[in-house]
């Protein structure tokens, strides 16, 4: 439950500016070098403002995450995970659209759910 705030604080200290609630829609290809990403474009989900980001490196970390915060459950439910329903495959979509070669994409999922987990 304390991991997300720690990472967020380190990111704030290391960046000139932090953008929150940006939905990245496309990765930008570098015109000078083949098979290289030069940035990303997206919009703010609250204001609708359009953003263009230039970068030397892009890390795609889209999708759902589980076990960031402690569950409300105690005993039986504590520490168990089920697959995040908001993981829409957007990370795959961004990379495929940019021309990435997608290999070893096997996915095994067991949806073990329980009350209040």
CNS distance restraints for C-alpha pairs under 8 A (distance, minus, plus):
assign (resid   1 and name CA) (resid  67 and name CA) 7.83 0.50 0.50
assign (resid   1 and name CA) (resid  68 and name CA) 5.68 0.50 0.50
assign (resid   1 and name CA) (resid  69 and name CA) 3.83 0.50 0.50
assign (resid   1 and name CA) (resid  70 and name CA) 5.04 0.50 0.50
assign (resid   2 and name CA) (resid   6 and name CA) 6.50 0.50 0.50
assign (resid   2 and name CA) (resid  68 and name CA) 7.91 0.50 0.50
assign (resid   2 and name CA) (resid  69 and name CA) 7.23 0.50 0.50
assign (resid   3 and name CA) (resid   7 and name CA) 6.30 0.50 0.50
assign (resid   3 and name CA) (resid  68 and name CA) 6.73 0.50 0.50
assign (resid   3 and name CA) (resid  69 and name CA) 7.98 0.50 0.50
assign (resid   4 and name CA) (resid   8 and name CA) 6.08 0.50 0.50
assign (resid   4 and name CA) (resid  68 and name CA) 6.51 0.50 0.50
assign (resid   4 and name CA) (resid  69 and name CA) 7.89 0.50 0.50
assign (resid   5 and name CA) (resid   9 and name CA) 6.08 0.50 0.50
assign (resid   6 and name CA) (resid  10 and name CA) 6.38 0.50 0.50
assign (resid   7 and name CA) (resid  11 and name CA) 6.19 0.50 0.50
assign (resid   8 and name CA) (resid  12 and name CA) 6.24 0.50 0.50
assign (resid   9 and name CA) (resid  13 and name CA) 6.37 0.50 0.50
assign (resid  10 and name CA) (resid  14 and name CA) 6.29 0.50 0.50
assign (resid  11 and name CA) (resid  15 and name CA) 6.12 0.50 0.50
assign (resid  11 and name CA) (resid  18 and name CA) 7.97 0.50 0.50
assign (resid  12 and name CA) (resid  16 and name CA) 7.84 0.50 0.50
assign (resid  12 and name CA) (resid  17 and name CA) 7.54 0.50 0.50
assign (resid  12 and name CA) (resid  18 and name CA) 6.49 0.50 0.50
assign (resid  20 and name CA) (resid  44 and name CA) 7.80 0.50 0.50
assign (resid  21 and name CA) (resid  44 and name CA) 5.66 0.50 0.50
assign (resid  21 and name CA) (resid  45 and name CA) 5.85 0.50 0.50
assign (resid  21 and name CA) (resid  46 and name CA) 7.33 0.50 0.50
assign (resid  22 and name CA) (resid  42 and name CA) 6.25 0.50 0.50
assign (resid  22 and name CA) (resid  43 and name CA) 5.39 0.50 0.50
assign (resid  22 and name CA) (resid  44 and name CA) 4.44 0.50 0.50
assign (resid  22 and name CA) (resid  45 and name CA) 6.10 0.50 0.50
assign (resid  23 and name CA) (resid  42 and name CA) 5.28 0.50 0.50
assign (resid  23 and name CA) (resid  43 and name CA) 5.42 0.50 0.50
assign (resid  23 and name CA) (resid  44 and name CA) 6.22 0.50 0.50
assign (resid  23 and name CA) (resid  45 and name CA) 6.44 0.50 0.50
assign (resid  24 and name CA) (resid  40 and name CA) 6.68 0.50 0.50
assign (resid  24 and name CA) (resid  41 and name CA) 5.66 0.50 0.50
assign (resid  24 and name CA) (resid  42 and name CA) 3.98 0.50 0.50
assign (resid  24 and name CA) (resid  43 and name CA) 6.64 0.50 0.50
assign (resid  25 and name CA) (resid  40 and name CA) 7.66 0.50 0.50
assign (resid  25 and name CA) (resid  41 and name CA) 6.07 0.50 0.50
assign (resid  25 and name CA) (resid  42 and name CA) 5.08 0.50 0.50
assign (resid  25 and name CA) (resid  43 and name CA) 7.83 0.50 0.50
assign (resid  25 and name CA) (resid  94 and name CA) 7.11 0.50 0.50
assign (resid  26 and name CA) (resid  40 and name CA) 5.79 0.50 0.50
assign (resid  26 and name CA) (resid  41 and name CA) 5.55 0.50 0.50
assign (resid  26 and name CA) (resid  42 and name CA) 6.96 0.50 0.50
assign (resid  26 and name CA) (resid  94 and name CA) 5.98 0.50 0.50
assign (resid  26 and name CA) (resid  97 and name CA) 7.56 0.50 0.50
assign (resid  26 and name CA) (resid  98 and name CA) 7.59 0.50 0.50
assign (resid  27 and name CA) (resid  37 and name CA) 6.72 0.50 0.50
assign (resid  27 and name CA) (resid  38 and name CA) 7.67 0.50 0.50
assign (resid  27 and name CA) (resid  39 and name CA) 5.92 0.50 0.50
assign (resid  27 and name CA) (resid  40 and name CA) 4.26 0.50 0.50
assign (resid  27 and name CA) (resid  41 and name CA) 6.43 0.50 0.50
assign (resid  27 and name CA) (resid  94 and name CA) 6.49 0.50 0.50
assign (resid  27 and name CA) (resid  95 and name CA) 7.58 0.50 0.50
assign (resid  27 and name CA) (resid  97 and name CA) 7.97 0.50 0.50
assign (resid  27 and name CA) (resid  98 and name CA) 6.15 0.50 0.50
assign (resid  28 and name CA) (resid  37 and name CA) 5.71 0.50 0.50
assign (resid  28 and name CA) (resid  38 and name CA) 5.45 0.50 0.50
assign (resid  28 and name CA) (resid  39 and name CA) 4.98 0.50 0.50
assign (resid  28 and name CA) (resid  40 and name CA) 5.18 0.50 0.50
assign (resid  28 and name CA) (resid  41 and name CA) 7.25 0.50 0.50
assign (resid  28 and name CA) (resid  98 and name CA) 7.41 0.50 0.50
assign (resid  29 and name CA) (resid  35 and name CA) 7.36 0.50 0.50
assign (resid  29 and name CA) (resid  36 and name CA) 5.98 0.50 0.50
assign (resid  29 and name CA) (resid  37 and name CA) 4.57 0.50 0.50
assign (resid  29 and name CA) (resid  38 and name CA) 5.41 0.50 0.50
assign (resid  29 and name CA) (resid  39 and name CA) 7.24 0.50 0.50
assign (resid  29 and name CA) (resid  98 and name CA) 7.03 0.50 0.50
assign (resid  30 and name CA) (resid  34 and name CA) 6.85 0.50 0.50
assign (resid  30 and name CA) (resid  35 and name CA) 7.60 0.50 0.50
assign (resid  30 and name CA) (resid  36 and name CA) 5.48 0.50 0.50
assign (resid  30 and name CA) (resid  37 and name CA) 5.40 0.50 0.50
assign (resid  30 and name CA) (resid  38 and name CA) 4.78 0.50 0.50
assign (resid  35 and name CA) (resid  99 and name CA) 7.75 0.50 0.50
assign (resid  37 and name CA) (resid  56 and name CA) 7.81 0.50 0.50
assign (resid  37 and name CA) (resid  57 and name CA) 7.35 0.50 0.50
assign (resid  37 and name CA) (resid  58 and name CA) 6.94 0.50 0.50
assign (resid  38 and name CA) (resid  54 and name CA) 5.88 0.50 0.50
assign (resid  38 and name CA) (resid  55 and name CA) 5.41 0.50 0.50
assign (resid  38 and name CA) (resid  56 and name CA) 6.16 0.50 0.50
assign (resid  38 and name CA) (resid  57 and name CA) 7.34 0.50 0.50
assign (resid  38 and name CA) (resid  58 and name CA) 7.76 0.50 0.50
assign (resid  39 and name CA) (resid  52 and name CA) 7.50 0.50 0.50
assign (resid  39 and name CA) (resid  53 and name CA) 5.22 0.50 0.50
assign (resid  39 and name CA) (resid  54 and name CA) 4.27 0.50 0.50
assign (resid  39 and name CA) (resid  55 and name CA) 4.85 0.50 0.50
assign (resid  39 and name CA) (resid  56 and name CA) 7.46 0.50 0.50
assign (resid  39 and name CA) (resid  57 and name CA) 7.73 0.50 0.50
assign (resid  39 and name CA) (resid  58 and name CA) 6.78 0.50 0.50
assign (resid  40 and name CA) (resid  52 and name CA) 6.05 0.50 0.50
assign (resid  40 and name CA) (resid  53 and name CA) 5.15 0.50 0.50
assign (resid  40 and name CA) (resid  54 and name CA) 6.72 0.50 0.50
assign (resid  41 and name CA) (resid  50 and name CA) 7.51 0.50 0.50
assign (resid  41 and name CA) (resid  51 and name CA) 5.66 0.50 0.50
assign (resid  41 and name CA) (resid  52 and name CA) 4.53 0.50 0.50
assign (resid  41 and name CA) (resid  53 and name CA) 6.07 0.50 0.50
assign (resid  42 and name CA) (resid  50 and name CA) 5.89 0.50 0.50
assign (resid  42 and name CA) (resid  51 and name CA) 5.36 0.50 0.50
assign (resid  42 and name CA) (resid  52 and name CA) 6.72 0.50 0.50
assign (resid  43 and name CA) (resid  48 and name CA) 5.62 0.50 0.50
assign (resid  43 and name CA) (resid  49 and name CA) 5.37 0.50 0.50
assign (resid  43 and name CA) (resid  50 and name CA) 4.36 0.50 0.50
assign (resid  43 and name CA) (resid  51 and name CA) 5.68 0.50 0.50
assign (resid  44 and name CA) (resid  48 and name CA) 4.88 0.50 0.50
assign (resid  44 and name CA) (resid  49 and name CA) 5.28 0.50 0.50
assign (resid  44 and name CA) (resid  50 and name CA) 6.64 0.50 0.50
assign (resid  44 and name CA) (resid  51 and name CA) 7.71 0.50 0.50
assign (resid  60 and name CA) (resid  91 and name CA) 6.23 0.50 0.50
assign (resid  61 and name CA) (resid  91 and name CA) 6.65 0.50 0.50
assign (resid  62 and name CA) (resid  87 and name CA) 7.91 0.50 0.50
assign (resid  62 and name CA) (resid  89 and name CA) 7.90 0.50 0.50
assign (resid  62 and name CA) (resid  90 and name CA) 6.23 0.50 0.50
assign (resid  62 and name CA) (resid  91 and name CA) 4.86 0.50 0.50
assign (resid  63 and name CA) (resid  86 and name CA) 6.91 0.50 0.50
assign (resid  63 and name CA) (resid  87 and name CA) 4.32 0.50 0.50
assign (resid  63 and name CA) (resid  88 and name CA) 6.31 0.50 0.50
assign (resid  63 and name CA) (resid  89 and name CA) 6.37 0.50 0.50
assign (resid  63 and name CA) (resid  90 and name CA) 6.39 0.50 0.50
assign (resid  63 and name CA) (resid  91 and name CA) 6.32 0.50 0.50
assign (resid  64 and name CA) (resid  84 and name CA) 5.29 0.50 0.50
assign (resid  64 and name CA) (resid  85 and name CA) 7.22 0.50 0.50
assign (resid  64 and name CA) (resid  86 and name CA) 5.51 0.50 0.50
assign (resid  64 and name CA) (resid  87 and name CA) 4.24 0.50 0.50
assign (resid  64 and name CA) (resid  88 and name CA) 7.77 0.50 0.50
assign (resid  65 and name CA) (resid  84 and name CA) 6.22 0.50 0.50
assign (resid  65 and name CA) (resid  87 and name CA) 7.79 0.50 0.50
assign (resid  66 and name CA) (resid  81 and name CA) 6.49 0.50 0.50
assign (resid  66 and name CA) (resid  82 and name CA) 7.47 0.50 0.50
assign (resid  66 and name CA) (resid  83 and name CA) 7.27 0.50 0.50
assign (resid  66 and name CA) (resid  84 and name CA) 6.27 0.50 0.50
assign (resid  67 and name CA) (resid  71 and name CA) 7.81 0.50 0.50
assign (resid  67 and name CA) (resid  79 and name CA) 7.35 0.50 0.50
assign (resid  67 and name CA) (resid  81 and name CA) 6.68 0.50 0.50
assign (resid  70 and name CA) (resid  78 and name CA) 7.61 0.50 0.50
assign (resid  70 and name CA) (resid  79 and name CA) 7.62 0.50 0.50
assign (resid  71 and name CA) (resid  77 and name CA) 7.65 0.50 0.50
assign (resid  71 and name CA) (resid  78 and name CA) 6.25 0.50 0.50
assign (resid  71 and name CA) (resid  79 and name CA) 7.45 0.50 0.50
assign (resid  71 and name CA) (resid 116 and name CA) 7.90 0.50 0.50
assign (resid  71 and name CA) (resid 117 and name CA) 6.10 0.50 0.50
assign (resid  72 and name CA) (resid  78 and name CA) 7.91 0.50 0.50
assign (resid  72 and name CA) (resid 116 and name CA) 7.01 0.50 0.50
assign (resid  72 and name CA) (resid 117 and name CA) 7.16 0.50 0.50
assign (resid  73 and name CA) (resid  77 and name CA) 5.26 0.50 0.50
assign (resid  73 and name CA) (resid  78 and name CA) 5.71 0.50 0.50
assign (resid  73 and name CA) (resid 116 and name CA) 6.11 0.50 0.50
assign (resid  73 and name CA) (resid 117 and name CA) 6.14 0.50 0.50
assign (resid  74 and name CA) (resid  78 and name CA) 5.26 0.50 0.50
assign (resid  77 and name CA) (resid 114 and name CA) 7.32 0.50 0.50
assign (resid  77 and name CA) (resid 115 and name CA) 7.89 0.50 0.50
assign (resid  77 and name CA) (resid 116 and name CA) 7.48 0.50 0.50
assign (resid  77 and name CA) (resid 117 and name CA) 5.63 0.50 0.50
assign (resid  78 and name CA) (resid 117 and name CA) 7.44 0.50 0.50
assign (resid  80 and name CA) (resid 117 and name CA) 7.27 0.50 0.50
assign (resid  81 and name CA) (resid 112 and name CA) 7.88 0.50 0.50
assign (resid  81 and name CA) (resid 117 and name CA) 7.51 0.50 0.50
assign (resid  82 and name CA) (resid 110 and name CA) 7.77 0.50 0.50
assign (resid  82 and name CA) (resid 111 and name CA) 5.79 0.50 0.50
assign (resid  82 and name CA) (resid 112 and name CA) 5.92 0.50 0.50
assign (resid  82 and name CA) (resid 113 and name CA) 6.16 0.50 0.50
assign (resid  83 and name CA) (resid 109 and name CA) 7.38 0.50 0.50
assign (resid  83 and name CA) (resid 110 and name CA) 7.79 0.50 0.50
assign (resid  83 and name CA) (resid 111 and name CA) 6.39 0.50 0.50
assign (resid  89 and name CA) (resid  93 and name CA) 6.40 0.50 0.50
assign (resid  90 and name CA) (resid  94 and name CA) 6.16 0.50 0.50
assign (resid  91 and name CA) (resid  95 and name CA) 6.46 0.50 0.50
assign (resid  92 and name CA) (resid  96 and name CA) 5.99 0.50 0.50
assign (resid  93 and name CA) (resid  97 and name CA) 6.00 0.50 0.50
assign (resid  94 and name CA) (resid  98 and name CA) 6.40 0.50 0.50
assign (resid  95 and name CA) (resid  99 and name CA) 6.43 0.50 0.50
assign (resid  95 and name CA) (resid 100 and name CA) 5.30 0.50 0.50
assign (resid  96 and name CA) (resid 100 and name CA) 5.11 0.50 0.50
assign (resid  96 and name CA) (resid 101 and name CA) 7.16 0.50 0.50
assign (resid  96 and name CA) (resid 102 and name CA) 7.19 0.50 0.50
assign (resid 113 and name CA) (resid 117 and name CA) 7.31 0.50 0.50
